Amino acid sequence: MRSDGPAADSAATKGTRGDRIIAHCGFVVVVMVSAALARFTAHLAGLITAGSFGALFVGTLAVMRARGLSLRSATRRAYLFTFTYTNWF
């Protein structure tokens, strides 16, 4: 596991607090859109939408774990990578 010490960990944590809020918003949007698609169109559309984001998260998590990150750090990074797309709006 790579780490530049406590100072780097602290700086990384401070830098991602806002990103975590944005990622939570992205997660909520995915859930709402998947539910709306499943409700108002074919159920398959909602499953494809949710499944695509789920697959992206699991794939990213696998890559982060393969790089040697701890489970907690890998999960946080995979979550941020998957759901911070709402920054673009």
Helices and strands as residue ranges (DSSP letters): H 6-40, H 43-66, H 71-83, G 84-88
